Amino acid sequence: MSPVPHAAVESAKPHVLGLFRIVIGLLFTCHGAASLFGFPDSGRGTVPAGEWPGWYAAVIQLVGGGLVLLGLGTRAAAFLSSGSMAYAYFTEHQKEDLWPLQNGGELSVLFCWSLLLIVVFGSGSFALDNLFTRNATPAPDGGRPDSDTPTDTRRPTRRLQPTKPNASTGPNESAPAVVG
């Protein structure tokens, strides 16, 4: 069996990242909706309105998960949501035991790290932010740039190239010259 060509993997990255974001956003939204409204039924019941920290965490899950799902303000929503899951793990779960499998904190840890991954790598394809990008400049591959990926606005850099020896450098040395 031959390995997958590098170009195929590279071209699939934004789409896989977009699908990953959608799945994580949907699951996070459902987690918040179950805590607030009891739907979908998780068997845990609902959190009383205004109760700290459960109700506020559920609101962050519902709203943040919805924004991540849709790809609107993805990095900010994922950052806030990731932080809320880190808080949930360290304040609610870790006091019971050290390891997530022992303290029931697996979901908090998985959501925390998955959302942090989205913060770092962006929204990928299929994000509504991509419809609202102000820089509609084409990406190097001819497509539209990811909304979370800044366009390259750097000025060309100057390169040093060796030149012929001159009187100041001696016959066996060459002074670099700035090109560009």
Contacts in CASP RR format, 6 or more apart in sequence:
PFRMAT RR
TARGET T0000
AUTHOR 0000-0000-0000
METHOD contacts of the structure
MODEL  1
MSPVPHAAVESAKPHVLGLFRIVIGLLFTCHGAASLFGFPDSGRGTVPAG
EWPGWYAAVIQLVGGGLVLLGLGTRAAAFLSSGSMAYAYFTEHQKEDLWP
LQNGGELSVLFCWSLLLIVVFGSGSFALDNLFTRNATPAPDGGRPDSDTP
TDTRRPTRRLQPTKPNASTGPNESAPAVVG
11 141 0 8 1.000
14 124 0 8 1.000
14 125 0 8 1.000
14 146 0 8 1.000
15 124 0 8 1.000
15 125 0 8 1.000
15 126 0 8 1.000
17 118 0 8 1.000
17 121 0 8 1.000
17 122 0 8 1.000
17 123 0 8 1.000
17 124 0 8 1.000
17 125 0 8 1.000
18 123 0 8 1.000
18 124 0 8 1.000
18 125 0 8 1.000
18 126 0 8 1.000
18 127 0 8 1.000
19 126 0 8 1.000
20 114 0 8 1.000
20 117 0 8 1.000
20 118 0 8 1.000
21 68 0 8 1.000
21 69 0 8 1.000
21 71 0 8 1.000
21 74 0 8 1.000
21 118 0 8 1.000
21 122 0 8 1.000
21 123 0 8 1.000
21 124 0 8 1.000
21 126 0 8 1.000
21 127 0 8 1.000
22 69 0 8 1.000
22 126 0 8 1.000
24 65 0 8 1.000
24 68 0 8 1.000
24 111 0 8 1.000
24 114 0 8 1.000
24 115 0 8 1.000
24 118 0 8 1.000
25 64 0 8 1.000
25 65 0 8 1.000
25 66 0 8 1.000
25 68 0 8 1.000
25 69 0 8 1.000
26 65 0 8 1.000
26 69 0 8 1.000
27 111 0 8 1.000
28 61 0 8 1.000
28 64 0 8 1.000
28 65 0 8 1.000
28 66 0 8 1.000
28 68 0 8 1.000
28 69 0 8 1.000
28 81 0 8 1.000
28 111 0 8 1.000
28 115 0 8 1.000
29 61 0 8 1.000
29 62 0 8 1.000
29 64 0 8 1.000
29 65 0 8 1.000
29 66 0 8 1.000
29 69 0 8 1.000
30 40 0 8 1.000
31 42 0 8 1.000
31 58 0 8 1.000
31 61 0 8 1.000
31 107 0 8 1.000
31 111 0 8 1.000
32 58 0 8 1.000
32 59 0 8 1.000
32 61 0 8 1.000
32 62 0 8 1.000
33 39 0 8 1.000
33 40 0 8 1.000
33 62 0 8 1.000
34 40 0 8 1.000
34 41 0 8 1.000
34 42 0 8 1.000
34 44 0 8 1.000
34 45 0 8 1.000
35 42 0 8 1.000
35 44 0 8 1.000
35 45 0 8 1.000
35 46 0 8 1.000
35 47 0 8 1.000
35 54 0 8 1.000
35 55 0 8 1.000
35 57 0 8 1.000
35 58 0 8 1.000
35 61 0 8 1.000
36 46 0 8 1.000
36 47 0 8 1.000
36 55 0 8 1.000
36 58 0 8 1.000
36 59 0 8 1.000
36 62 0 8 1.000
37 46 0 8 1.000
38 45 0 8 1.000
38 46 0 8 1.000
47 54 0 8 1.000
47 55 0 8 1.000
47 58 0 8 1.000
48 55 0 8 1.000
49 55 0 8 1.000
50 56 0 8 1.000
53 87 0 8 1.000
53 88 0 8 1.000
53 91 0 8 1.000
53 92 0 8 1.000
57 84 0 8 1.000
57 87 0 8 1.000
57 88 0 8 1.000
60 80 0 8 1.000
60 81 0 8 1.000
60 84 0 8 1.000
61 81 0 8 1.000
61 84 0 8 1.000
63 77 0 8 1.000
64 77 0 8 1.000
64 78 0 8 1.000
64 80 0 8 1.000
64 81 0 8 1.000
65 77 0 8 1.000
65 81 0 8 1.000
66 77 0 8 1.000
67 73 0 8 1.000
67 74 0 8 1.000
67 77 0 8 1.000
68 74 0 8 1.000
68 77 0 8 1.000
68 78 0 8 1.000
68 81 0 8 1.000
68 115 0 8 1.000
68 118 0 8 1.000
70 127 0 8 1.000
70 128 0 8 1.000
71 123 0 8 1.000
71 126 0 8 1.000
71 127 0 8 1.000
71 128 0 8 1.000
71 129 0 8 1.000
72 127 0 8 1.000
72 128 0 8 1.000
72 129 0 8 1.000
73 123 0 8 1.000
73 129 0 8 1.000
74 118 0 8 1.000
74 122 0 8 1.000
74 123 0 8 1.000
74 127 0 8 1.000
74 129 0 8 1.000
74 147 0 8 1.000
74 148 0 8 1.000
75 118 0 8 1.000
75 119 0 8 1.000
75 122 0 8 1.000
75 123 0 8 1.000
75 148 0 8 1.000
78 115 0 8 1.000
78 116 0 8 1.000
78 118 0 8 1.000
78 119 0 8 1.000
79 115 0 8 1.000
79 116 0 8 1.000
79 119 0 8 1.000
81 111 0 8 1.000
81 115 0 8 1.000
82 111 0 8 1.000
82 112 0 8 1.000
82 113 0 8 1.000
82 115 0 8 1.000
82 116 0 8 1.000
82 119 0 8 1.000
83 112 0 8 1.000
83 115 0 8 1.000
85 108 0 8 1.000
85 109 0 8 1.000
85 111 0 8 1.000
85 112 0 8 1.000
85 115 0 8 1.000
86 108 0 8 1.000
86 112 0 8 1.000
88 108 0 8 1.000
89 100 0 8 1.000
89 105 0 8 1.000
89 108 0 8 1.000
89 109 0 8 1.000
89 112 0 8 1.000
92 108 0 8 1.000
93 100 0 8 1.000
93 103 0 8 1.000
93 104 0 8 1.000
93 105 0 8 1.000
93 108 0 8 1.000
94 103 0 8 1.000
95 103 0 8 1.000
96 102 0 8 1.000
96 103 0 8 1.000
96 104 0 8 1.000
97 103 0 8 1.000
100 106 0 8 1.000
100 108 0 8 1.000
100 109 0 8 1.000
121 148 0 8 1.000
122 146 0 8 1.000
122 148 0 8 1.000
122 149 0 8 1.000
123 129 0 8 1.000
123 130 0 8 1.000
123 146 0 8 1.000
123 147 0 8 1.000
123 148 0 8 1.000
124 146 0 8 1.000
124 148 0 8 1.000
125 146 0 8 1.000
127 146 0 8 1.000
127 147 0 8 1.000
127 148 0 8 1.000
129 147 0 8 1.000
129 148 0 8 1.000
130 144 0 8 1.000
130 146 0 8 1.000
130 147 0 8 1.000
132 147 0 8 1.000
133 144 0 8 1.000
133 145 0 8 1.000
133 147 0 8 1.000
135 145 0 8 1.000
135 151 0 8 1.000
136 144 0 8 1.000
137 145 0 8 1.000
137 151 0 8 1.000
138 144 0 8 1.000
138 145 0 8 1.000
139 145 0 8 1.000
139 146 0 8 1.000
145 151 0 8 1.000
156 180 0 8 1.000
158 178 0 8 1.000
158 179 0 8 1.000
158 180 0 8 1.000
159 178 0 8 1.000
159 179 0 8 1.000
159 180 0 8 1.000
160 176 0 8 1.000
160 177 0 8 1.000
160 178 0 8 1.000
160 179 0 8 1.000
161 176 0 8 1.000
161 177 0 8 1.000
161 179 0 8 1.000
162 174 0 8 1.000
162 175 0 8 1.000
162 176 0 8 1.000
162 177 0 8 1.000
163 174 0 8 1.000
163 175 0 8 1.000
163 176 0 8 1.000
163 177 0 8 1.000
164 174 0 8 1.000
165 171 0 8 1.000
165 172 0 8 1.000
165 173 0 8 1.000
165 174 0 8 1.000
165 175 0 8 1.000
166 175 0 8 1.000
168 175 0 8 1.000
169 175 0 8 1.000
END
